[in-house]
Amino acid sequence: MTGFRRGDVVLVGFIFSDETGERQRPAVIVSSDTYHRGHQKAIIAAITGRTDRVLAGDHLITGCQKAGLLFPSVATGIIRTMKQGMIRKKLGAMPVSDMRAIENSLRDAPGLS
């Protein structure tokens, strides 16, 4: 474990869906501390600045500055598992109210509610 926790907003490299390249972007760690004890990986949800389009599984973040984000942002339903060593740096921490809303949105996307 490298010290990352659920709710941390981090900078990571996301591979394009067509696998033609990679872009650095913020993400929020959604995996639990229990998960981290057994894995050297983290489950993350991508964060985007496209606030004009909030889809199923997405959440418009209300506490962007507290989360360490420079612009209004959306936590997306795009999730990925990655080795914690691939996380470039911590940007901040998601406010509790936003984290709860993200968790609910992520449950709704695959119908796990």
Secondary structure as GFF3:
##gff-version 3
##sequence-region A 1 113
A	DSSP	beta_strand	8	15	.	.	.	ID=ss1
A	DSSP	beta_strand	22	29	.	.	.	ID=ss2
A	DSSP	alpha_helix	33	38	.	.	.	ID=ss3
A	DSSP	beta_strand	41	48	.	.	.	ID=ss4
A	DSSP	beta_strand	59	60	.	.	.	ID=ss5
A	DSSP	beta_strand	74	83	.	.	.	ID=ss6
A	DSSP	three_ten_helix	84	86	.	.	.	ID=ss7
A	DSSP	beta_strand	89	93	.	.	.	ID=ss8
A	DSSP	alpha_helix	96	108	.	.	.	ID=ss9
###
